[in-house]
Structure formats: C-alpha cells, structure tokens
Amino acid sequence: MAKENFEKNLENAKNILETLMKPEITLQESVKAYEEGMRELNEAQKMLEKAVIKIQEIKAS
C-alpha cells in the first residue's frame, strides 16, 4: 500500500508539473498547483525517509 501511495504522489506531482507548464494557466492557478505539487512531493519525501530508517534498522539487526 505504501508503494501505491508513493507512486501516486509522484504521478500527481508529475501531472501538476505538466499543468504548470501550460502557457494558458493563470497566476492564481499556478500558485494553487504549485502548493499542491509541493504537498505531494513532501509526502513522497517522508515515505522515502521512513524507508531509509527501516533499511538502516534492518541492517543494524
């Protein structure tokens, strides 16, 4: 399930980036999309950090 959430976060961030690259997007839409994209990336980063900690714990065992 975590993998699916991680993959979903990255896919959402990619879609948001594509939206931000559209020339017709308004400034307000850009800001909203940027905020949403950063949330998705932050969530993915947290998942990666938890995975690194878990791997370190496994190695230490």
N, CA, C and O of each residue as an XYZ file, in Angstrom:
244
protein
N       0.821     -1.202      0.000
C       0.000      0.000      0.000
C       0.862      1.261      0.000
O       0.540      2.224     -0.697
N       1.958      1.272      0.775
C       2.832      2.434      0.808
C       3.411      2.711     -0.569
O       3.540      3.867     -0.974
N       3.761      1.642     -1.292
C       4.302      1.824     -2.643
C       3.282      2.513     -3.530
O       3.622      3.424     -4.285
N       2.043      2.082     -3.440
C       0.989      2.690     -4.246
C       0.846      4.170     -3.899
O       0.679      4.999     -4.794
N       0.908      4.508     -2.621
C       0.797      5.902     -2.217
C       1.986      6.700     -2.716
O       1.825      7.833     -3.167
N       3.188      6.121     -2.641
C       4.386      6.785     -3.110
C       4.274      7.024     -4.609
O       4.512      8.130     -5.094
N       3.912      5.980     -5.328
C       3.764      6.094     -6.780
C       2.681      7.123     -7.128
O       2.833      7.900     -8.071
N       1.612      7.119     -6.371
C       0.524      8.066     -6.620
C       0.995      9.494     -6.392
O       0.668     10.386     -7.174
N       1.762      9.719     -5.326
C       2.287     11.053     -5.047
C       3.172     11.543     -6.188
O       3.062     12.689     -6.622
N       4.046     10.670     -6.668
C       4.928     11.066     -7.762
C       4.150     11.329     -9.048
O       4.444     12.282     -9.770
N       3.172     10.497     -9.333
C       2.358     10.688    -10.527
C       1.568     11.995    -10.445
O       1.472     12.735    -11.424
N       1.007     12.268     -9.269
C       0.271     13.525     -9.084
C       1.188     14.727     -9.271
O       0.812     15.705     -9.916
N       2.398     14.654     -8.705
C       3.355     15.748     -8.848
C       3.728     15.948    -10.318
O       3.853     17.081    -10.782
N       3.900     14.866    -11.034
C       4.223     14.951    -12.467
C       3.089     15.618    -13.231
O       3.334     16.474    -14.081
N       1.860     15.237    -12.938
C       0.700     15.838    -13.605
C       0.594     17.330    -13.296
O       0.243     18.131    -14.162
N       0.901     17.688    -12.062
C       0.855     19.094    -11.669
C       1.933     19.880    -12.409
O       1.686     21.003    -12.848
N       3.109     19.309    -12.550
C       4.176     19.964    -13.295
C       3.743     20.222    -14.740
O       3.994     21.292    -15.294
N       3.099     19.237    -15.331
C       2.600     19.412    -16.696
C       1.578     20.547    -16.763
O       1.557     21.311    -17.728
N       0.744     20.653    -15.751
C      -0.236     21.738    -15.690
C       0.471     23.085    -15.592
O       0.083     24.049    -16.251
N       1.513     23.143    -14.764
C       2.243     24.396    -14.586
C       2.953     24.843    -15.866
O       3.217     26.033    -16.043
N       3.253     23.926    -16.733
C       3.959     24.257    -17.970
C       3.034     24.775    -19.073
O       3.499     25.242    -20.113
N       1.743     24.690    -18.843
C       0.778     25.175    -19.844
C       0.792     26.704    -19.854
O       0.681     27.331    -18.800
N       0.928     27.301    -21.024
C       1.005     28.767    -21.097
C      -0.301     29.478    -20.724
O      -0.277     30.649    -20.344
N      -1.423     28.793    -20.826
C      -2.702     29.463    -20.559
C      -3.088     29.471    -19.075
O      -4.112     30.049    -18.710
N      -2.287     28.843    -18.222
C      -2.619     28.786    -16.796
C      -2.473     30.177    -16.169
O      -1.526     30.905    -16.464
N      -3.412     30.527    -15.311
C      -3.368     31.841    -14.649
C      -2.399     31.792    -13.471
O      -1.998     30.721    -13.015
N      -2.042     32.957    -13.000
C      -1.137     33.043    -11.851
C      -1.761     32.372    -10.635
O      -1.086     31.629     -9.923
N      -3.025     32.623    -10.396
C      -3.710     32.025     -9.246
C      -3.725     30.501     -9.361
O      -3.490     29.801     -8.376
N      -3.996     29.996    -10.539
C      -3.979     28.545    -10.754
C      -2.570     27.985    -10.573
O      -2.388     26.889    -10.044
N      -1.579     28.753    -11.019
C      -0.189     28.323    -10.876
C       0.196     28.176     -9.404
O       0.811     27.186     -9.009
N      -0.169     29.159     -8.612
C       0.157     29.122     -7.185
C      -0.526     27.941     -6.514
O       0.094     27.221     -5.731
N      -1.790     27.743     -6.816
C      -2.538     26.628     -6.234
C      -1.919     25.292     -6.644
O      -1.754     24.403     -5.809
N      -1.578     25.148     -7.923
C      -0.973     23.906     -8.409
C       0.396     23.692     -7.774
O       0.743     22.568     -7.412
N       1.168     24.753     -7.639
C       2.491     24.653     -7.016
C       2.368     24.154     -5.571
O       3.100     23.257     -5.153
N       1.451     24.734     -4.828
C       1.236     24.311     -3.439
C       0.858     22.836     -3.373
O       1.380     22.088     -2.546
N      -0.040     22.431     -4.240
C      -0.477     21.034     -4.270
C       0.683     20.115     -4.646
O       0.868     19.056     -4.046
N       1.453     20.527     -5.634
C       2.615     19.739     -6.043
C       3.635     19.585     -4.928
O       4.197     18.506     -4.736
N       3.871     20.650     -4.203
C       4.825     20.587     -3.090
C       4.322     19.667     -1.986
O       5.114     18.973     -1.348
N       3.020     19.654     -1.756
C       2.442     18.728     -0.764
C       2.694     17.287     -1.188
O       3.102     16.454     -0.379
N       2.446     17.002     -2.461
C       2.659     15.643     -2.974
C       4.123     15.234     -2.834
O       4.418     14.121     -2.397
N       5.031     16.121     -3.199
C       6.460     15.805     -3.102
C       6.918     15.655     -1.658
O       7.751     14.801     -1.353
N       6.379     16.477     -0.773
C       6.723     16.354      0.650
C       6.268     15.017      1.217
O       6.988     14.386      1.991
N       5.081     14.591      0.833
C       4.591     13.284      1.291
C       5.478     12.159      0.772
O       5.803     11.227      1.508
N       5.867     12.250     -0.493
C       6.750     11.232     -1.063
C       8.099     11.233     -0.338
O       8.663     10.172     -0.070
N       8.610     12.422     -0.024
C       9.887     12.530      0.692
C       9.793     11.887      2.073
O      10.719     11.195      2.497
N       8.696     12.105      2.771
C       8.502     11.495      4.091
C       8.506      9.970      3.986
O       9.077      9.284      4.833
N       7.864      9.449      2.940
C       7.840      7.996      2.742
C       9.247      7.468      2.493
O       9.618      6.415      3.013
N      10.023      8.185      1.707
C      11.404      7.767      1.449
C      12.238      7.779      2.732
O      13.017      6.859      2.981
N      12.072      8.809      3.528
C      12.812      8.903      4.783
C      12.467      7.740      5.714
O      13.352      7.174      6.356
N      11.188      7.386      5.788
C      10.778      6.250      6.621
C      11.390      4.956      6.092
O      11.805      4.099      6.873
N      11.447      4.812      4.773
C      12.028      3.607      4.175
C      13.521      3.520      4.497
O      14.025      2.438      4.797
N      14.223      4.639      4.438
C      15.652      4.653      4.754
C      15.876      4.251      6.206
O      16.781      3.469      6.498
N      15.074      4.769      7.108
C      15.194      4.423      8.525
C      14.955      2.934      8.724
O      15.690      2.274      9.458
N      13.945      2.416      8.082
C      13.632      0.981      8.204
C      14.786      0.137      7.684
O      15.151     -0.863      8.303
N      15.364      0.530      6.550
C      16.509     -0.223      5.986
C      17.694     -0.163      6.945
O      18.379     -1.166      7.142
N      17.940      0.989      7.536
C      19.036      1.115      8.500
C      18.792      0.229      9.713
O      19.727     -0.382     10.231
N      17.556      0.152     10.168
C      17.221     -0.708     11.305
C      17.445     -2.177     10.956
O      17.950     -2.945     11.775
N      17.072     -2.559      9.752
C      17.264     -3.938      9.310
C      18.743     -4.267      9.241
O      19.165     -5.338      9.677
N      19.530     -3.356      8.698
C      20.985     -3.576      8.597
C      21.638     -3.692      9.969
O      22.593     -4.446     10.153
N      21.110     -2.935     10.926
C      21.684     -2.932     12.270
C      21.352     -4.196     13.050
O      22.004     -4.499     14.049
N      20.359     -4.922     12.609
C      19.936     -6.135     13.328
C      20.908     -7.263     13.161
O      20.694     -8.347     13.703
